[in-house]
Amino acid sequence: MADHSSRYISNLTRDTYALILAGGKGSRLHELTNWRAKPALYFGGKFRIIDFPLSNCVNSGIRRIGVVTQYKSHSLIRHLVRGWGHFKKELGESVEILPASQRFSDSWYEGTADAVFQNIDIIRDELPKYVMILSGDHIYRMDYGNMLARHKESGAKMTVSCMSVPLEEAAGAFGVMSVDEDYRILGFEEKPASPTPLPNDPTRCLASMGNYVFDTEFLFEQLRRDAETSGSQRDFGKDIIPSIIKDHIVCAYPFEGGHDGNAYWRDVGTIDSFWEANMEMVAPVPQLNLYDQKWPIWTYQEQLPPAKFVWEDNDRRGEAINSVVSGGCIISGSTLRRSLCFSNVRVHSYGLIEEAVMLPDVEVMRHCKLKKVIIDRGCVIPEGTVIGYNHDEDRARGFRVSDKGVVLVTREMLGQPVGGLQAS
């Protein structure tokens, strides 16, 4: 029999509607988001970023979910239909796609708050007591039930999830808040250049994770007020939160980890952070455990044959060391070290692939040497290609080299036609 606390939380999650904001461009990812929204970007060998907040909702017991889309949403919508379209509305569960449809104005979504305001009628039809607003472009596992319980018990009208991050990481990237001893928010700045440090640690600050819980009617009141405010940017961090913290109880909820207490959270918003987070997956014991059956990450995946490794000659051996290799891959007579292969990657013989993130349907021809690279979906790397060893040469060939020396390769850079594969 469930204890009182689990029953209490299950009642809260049943009374909650989750809205995932998944319309972000992800412009700092450059060519990786030329053809897809950031939440549709691949991660971890078989997943997409959007799978993480969706899985967190389902695993937390929140089963009424809306996904707000806008920017280049075709591949995202297709993934949602294939992987998340099995929910039954008759059973009180649904994952609904909410594209920008100009219900309340002639404009597309103008900010995070406007994206919610434009869908007030859909939220109201669900009759929730609480609305949870979630960012659709972060990698983490989180039990939202605990955050809902803290929101209810604190008497807050709004609760903001947060975590401690280094000042240099937060500067210009995250909303930063100051709180009292009860975690009531006293001040909030959206993406400040010089974040306010923590009182007990001058090297770190309290950053917003972009996840909020609202009492439903309070949310509607604030959205209507903001929609009528001239000069507002229609954004939660820039407008809504700063306007309400003086007159209403707004609390911070410190993220201390998922169900296992592991506080893993990554904003893979740059080429470097995307590569680094994927590289973390090849560690013998990664901080983000994707093999945890108690908190699975759900996704859509094709029915593919197992990965295959062939040839065992001295100069031609198919092997992968400290690597992740997904279904449908064939490693034929080449060596992979600290690399991550998504579905249907084919690596031909006599190659050396190190610290590579290869998205689905990549083909690497014979005698190639790749190091510290991201290869976008559908690329065919010509025979004898060397990438990642001389960055001047990499740039001269049109590849993008990041601040930390990660080389991004796309079909356009290779002069290959861009079709449905790269746009997926």
ABEGO torsion letter per residue (X at the ends): XBBAAAAAAAAAAAABBBBBBAABAGAAAEAAAAABBAAABBBGGABBAAAAAAAAAAAAGBABBBBBBABGAAAAAAAAAAAAAABBAAAGBBBBBBBBAGAABABBBABAAAAAAAAAAAAAAAGBABBBBBBAABBBBBBAAAAAAAAAAAGBABBBBBBBBBAAAABGABBBBBBBAAGBBABBBBGBABBBBBAABAABBBBBAGBBBBBAAAAAAAAAAAAABBGBAGBAAAAAAAAAAAABBBBBBBBAEBAAGBBBBBBBABAAAAAAAAAAAABABBABBAABAABBBBBBBBBBBBBBBBEBBAABBBBBBGBBBBBGBBBBGBBBBGBBBBBGBBBBBGBBBBGBBBBBGBBBBBGBBBBGBBBBBGBBBBBGBBBGABAAAAAAAGBBBBAAGBBBBBAAAAGBBBBAAAAX
